[in-house]
Amino acid sequence: MTKALGSLLLLLVSAHAMPAGGDDRDDPALAVLESDRAFWKAYNQCDVPSMGGFFTEDAEFYHDRGGVTLWVAAIVATTRDNLCGKPDWRLRREAVEGTVRVFPLKKADSVYGAILSGEHLFYVLEKGKAERADGKARFTHLWLRKDGAWKMARVLSYDHGPAPYVSARTAVALADSALDRYVGSYRAPESGDVKVEKGSGVLILAISDQRFSLHPEKDGLFFSKERDLTFEFIRDDKGRVAKLVVRERGEVAEEAVRTE
């Protein structure tokens, strides 16, 4: 999972459903979706015993980063020890609205299974911290009807990447004279030399050959629209800008001291 990064460059670069109605016999798609919702409810609560009951004994789980896990016993053990093994850390899963689809599988006009696919987001819940979006992925699940119950037999989890960031901050207009106060050279312990330049209504942060726009939230405080990063310019006791403090999700990631 992502951790707070100590480099400004790394910080900046790394920057549902089917219609209701019917029962299992009349609408297998609805039945699969109901089973899917029940499974993810157990997942979000880390109810591992209940989660295990949604798989066939010979279930196979394929993950594009975690490899292959075979048989329900191994899937349950991995979930218990990893995903649900830390009391102060949890993941919450949420389907991306409008992406979940069910495709029934038939033989001789009889539905024996279904393919469920879509996209979902994962959120990290850590004790004492605000929930944060951690990642996004695609999924394809093969559900089979066994003795009147729906079970997952194959799970594909792939295309993992960062969750899209949507900034809740609002940019304000600052006069050029206000922006001028922050223009200059800075040095950060990990990122090295950092230059702050003036753009059109924004500041431009230049690190090596990379350039990033910083949008003003208020005088002295700027933010990135690509990631949850803020940039606060701190003044010394004489009112001069002395350093730049960079925060990711509210936590200090790096400080850059002004050199000129």
C-alpha positions in Angstrom: 0.0 0.0 0.0 1.1 3.6 -0.5 3.1 5.3 2.2 4.0 9.0 2.7 6.8 9.8 0.4 9.8 11.9 1.3 10.7 13.3 -2.1 8.9 16.2 -3.8 9.5 14.8 -7.2 8.1 11.4 -6.3 5.2 13.0 -4.6 4.3 15.0 -7.7 5.1 12.5 -10.4 3.3 9.5 -8.9 0.6 11.8 -8.9 -24.1 -0.6 -10.6 -26.1 -2.6 -11.3 -28.7 -4.8 -13.0 -32.4 -3.9 -12.6 -34.2 -5.3 -9.6 -37.0 -7.8 -9.8 -37.5 -11.6 -9.8 -36.0 -14.4 -7.8 -33.1 -16.8 -8.5 -35.1 -18.7 -11.0 -36.6 -15.7 -12.8 -33.5 -13.5 -12.7 -30.1 -15.2 -12.1 -28.4 -11.9 -12.7 -30.2 -10.4 -9.6 -29.3 -13.5 -7.6 -25.6 -13.1 -8.5 -25.6 -9.4 -7.6 -27.2 -10.1 -4.3 -24.5 -12.7 -3.5 -21.8 -10.3 -4.7 -23.2 -7.6 -2.4 -23.2 -10.0 0.6 -19.7 -11.1 -0.1 -18.3 -7.5 -0.2 -20.2 -6.6 3.0 -18.4 -9.5 4.7 -15.1 -8.2 3.1 -15.5 -4.7 4.4 -16.2 -6.0 7.9 -13.3 -8.5 7.7 -15.8 -11.3 8.4 -13.4 -14.0 7.1 -15.6 -17.1 7.9 -18.5 -15.6 6.0 -16.3 -14.7 3.1 -15.1 -18.3 2.8 -18.6 -19.5 2.4 -18.9 -17.6 -1.0 -16.3 -19.7 -2.7 -16.2 -23.2 -4.2 -13.8 -25.6 -2.6 -11.6 -25.5 -5.7 -11.7 -21.8 -6.1 -8.8 -20.1 -7.9 -7.8 -16.4 -7.3 -5.5 -14.7 -9.8 -4.0 -11.3 -8.9 -1.9 -9.3 -11.2 0.5 -8.3 -8.4 0.0 -11.0 -5.7 0.1 -14.1 -7.9 -2.1 -17.1 -7.8 -3.9 -18.5 -4.7 -5.6 -21.9 -5.1 -8.4 -23.5 -3.1 -10.7 -21.8 -0.7 -8.7 -22.8 2.4 -5.6 -20.9 1.1 -7.8 -17.9 0.1 -9.3 -17.7 3.5 -5.9 -18.1 5.2 -4.3 -15.4 3.1 -7.2 -13.0 3.8 -7.1 -13.7 7.5 -3.4 -13.2 7.8 -2.9 -10.3 5.5 -5.9 -8.2 4.7 -7.5 -8.8 8.1 -4.3 -9.4 10.1 -3.9 -5.9 11.4 -6.4 -4.6 14.0 -5.7 -1.0 13.3 -5.7 -1.2 9.5 -8.5 -2.2 7.1 -9.5 -1.9 3.5 -13.0 -0.9 2.4 -14.1 -1.8 -1.2 -16.6 0.1 -3.2 -17.8 -0.7 -6.7 -17.5 2.1 -9.3 -21.1 3.0 -10.2 -22.1 2.0 -13.6 -19.3 -0.5 -14.3 -20.7 -3.7 -12.8 -22.2 -6.1 -15.3 -23.5 -9.7 -15.1 -23.4 -12.1 -18.1 -25.4 -15.4 -17.4 -23.9 -18.6 -18.7 -26.3 -21.2 -20.1 -26.4 -24.9 -21.3 -29.5 -26.2 -22.9 -31.4 -23.1 -21.8 -30.5 -23.7 -18.2 -28.4 -21.1 -16.4 -25.4 -22.8 -14.7 -23.3 -19.8 -13.9 -22.5 -16.2 -14.6 -19.6 -13.8 -15.2 -19.5 -10.7 -13.1 -17.2 -7.9 -14.0 -16.5 -4.3 -13.3 -14.3 -1.8 -11.5 -13.8 -1.0 -7.9 -12.1 1.4 -5.5 -10.3 0.5 -2.3 -10.1 2.8 0.7 -7.6 2.5 3.6 -8.9 2.9 7.1 -6.2 3.4 9.7 -6.8 4.0 13.4 -6.7 7.7 14.2 -6.5 8.8 10.5 -9.1 9.9 8.0 -10.1 7.3 5.4 -8.3 7.7 2.1 -8.7 6.3 -1.4 -5.8 3.9 -2.0 -6.3 2.2 -5.3 -8.5 1.2 -8.2 -8.7 -2.2 -10.1 -10.8 -4.2 -12.5 -12.3 -7.6 -11.6 -13.9 -10.6 -13.3 -15.6 -13.3 -11.2 -16.9 -16.6 -12.4 -20.0 -17.6 -10.3 -21.4 -21.1 -10.5 -24.7 -22.4 -9.2 -24.1 -25.3 -6.9 -27.0 -27.1 -5.3 -29.1 -24.0 -5.6 -26.5 -21.6 -4.2 -24.2 -19.3 -6.0 -20.4 -19.6 -5.4 -17.4 -18.0 -6.8 -15.1 -20.4 -8.6 -12.6 -18.1 -10.3 -11.5 -14.6 -9.4 -9.4 -12.3 -11.6 -8.2 -9.1 -10.0 -6.1 -6.9 -12.4 -5.2 -3.5 -13.7 -4.4 -2.3 -10.3 -3.4 1.4 -10.1 -3.8 4.5 -8.0 -7.3 5.8 -7.2 -8.2 8.9 -9.2 -7.8 12.0 -7.1 -10.6 14.6 -7.0 -9.6 17.8 -5.2 -12.1 19.3 -2.9 -10.1 22.5 -2.6 -11.0 25.7 -4.4 -8.5 27.9 -6.1 -8.6 31.7 -5.4 -7.1 34.6 -7.4 -4.0 36.2 -6.1 -2.4 39.3 -7.4 1.0 39.0 -9.1 2.5 41.0 -6.3 1.4 38.3 -3.8 2.8 35.5 -6.0 6.1 37.3 -6.3 6.7 36.9 -2.6 7.2 33.1 -3.0 9.3 33.1 -6.2 12.9 32.0 -5.5 15.2 29.1 -4.9 14.8 26.5 -2.2 16.7 23.4 -1.0 15.0 20.2 0.3 16.9 17.4 2.0 15.7 14.7 -0.4 14.6 16.6 -3.5 17.6 18.9 -3.6 17.3 22.2 -5.4 13.8 23.4 -6.0 12.8 26.5 -7.8 9.5 28.4 -7.5 8.5 30.5 -10.5 5.5 32.6 -11.3 2.9 31.4 -13.8 -0.5 32.7 -14.9 -2.3 32.9 -11.6 -0.3 30.0 -10.2 3.1 29.2 -9.0 5.3 26.8 -10.9 7.4 24.3 -8.9 10.5 23.2 -10.9 12.5 20.2 -9.8 15.2 19.0 -12.2 13.4 19.1 -15.6 9.9 18.6 -14.1 7.5 21.4 -13.7 4.3 21.4 -11.6 1.5 23.9 -11.1 0.6 25.0 -7.6 -2.9 26.6 -7.2 -3.5 29.2 -4.5 -6.1 28.3 -1.9 -5.2 31.4 0.0 -2.2 33.7 0.4 0.7 31.5 1.5 -1.1 28.2 0.9 -1.1 26.3 -2.4 -2.3 22.9 -3.6 -1.9 20.4 -6.4 -5.0 19.3 -8.4 -3.4 15.9 -9.2 -2.7 14.6 -5.7 -3.6 15.5 -2.1 -0.6 17.8 -1.6 -0.4 21.2 -0.1 2.4 23.7 -0.2 2.7 26.2 2.7 5.1 29.0 2.6 6.4 29.9 6.1 7.7 33.4 7.1 10.4 34.2 9.6 10.1 36.7 12.4 10.9 39.5 10.0 8.0 38.6 7.7 10.2 37.1 4.9 9.4 33.8 3.3 11.9 31.3 4.8 10.8 27.8 3.8 8.2 25.7 2.0 6.4 22.9 3.9 4.9 20.1 1.7 2.2 18.0 3.2 0.6 14.8 1.8 -2.9 14.1 3.2 -2.2 16.6 5.9 1.1 15.0 7.0 4.5 16.7 6.5 6.3 15.0 3.7 9.3 17.4 3.2 10.5 20.9 4.0 12.5 23.1 1.7 14.5 26.0 3.0 14.7 29.2 0.9 18.2 29.9 -0.3 17.6 33.1 -2.3 
